Amino acid sequence: MATTTTKEPKTAAPPPAAVTLDAPAVVAAPNTIDDLSLDPDAVQGSRHSGPLISGAPEDGAAGIATLHKRAKITVAQNGAFSIPVRFPASSILLQFVVQIQQSYNGTLAKINLGTTQNGSDIANVDVTVAPTQVFNNITSILGTNNTIWLSQVIGAGGTAGKCTVLISYSVPAKVLPS
């Protein structure tokens, strides 16, 4: 007995689904340095309350770890801004480092550190240069309000640029009796 097989007619494959691209992030000026602290390359950290102290108690004066505030800044995501950066009382500001990952294309683009909003009296870094790291020793004394200002000046025609800034500082620490 012969068997016959019937083939079902081929149906056309459904059209591919529409591809939805993520819209670019809306330019949002940050309010604090915490808004700039998110870095996609970050590793898991541990939060400590107070400065880290090292050295044996019997040795007398203990060493205190240097602290840093770090921010990742881009023209596309942050636009022009000037934000306050607060420090604990009696902090000593040590160094301002700017690592330029992508040169800024605006005229007169700068990353500034100042004692007033939009100020540049502590440091100003030209970010239109080729990618590099720029180190500035800070000689200014922190004022009574314990605040300085971090500003991004994009300049005319600025649409691109990316950098990471690092502000190094030291705070006083006391060893509690055990």
Secondary structure as GFF3:
##gff-version 3
##sequence-region A 1 178
A	DSSP	three_ten_helix	33	36	.	.	.	ID=ss1
A	DSSP	beta_strand	53	54	.	.	.	ID=ss2
A	DSSP	three_ten_helix	57	59	.	.	.	ID=ss3
A	DSSP	beta_strand	63	64	.	.	.	ID=ss4
A	DSSP	beta_strand	67	74	.	.	.	ID=ss5
A	DSSP	alpha_helix	75	78	.	.	.	ID=ss6
A	DSSP	beta_strand	81	86	.	.	.	ID=ss7
A	DSSP	beta_strand	92	102	.	.	.	ID=ss8
A	DSSP	beta_strand	110	114	.	.	.	ID=ss9
A	DSSP	beta_strand	123	126	.	.	.	ID=ss10
A	DSSP	beta_strand	132	137	.	.	.	ID=ss11
A	DSSP	beta_strand	147	153	.	.	.	ID=ss12
A	DSSP	beta_strand	162	170	.	.	.	ID=ss13
###
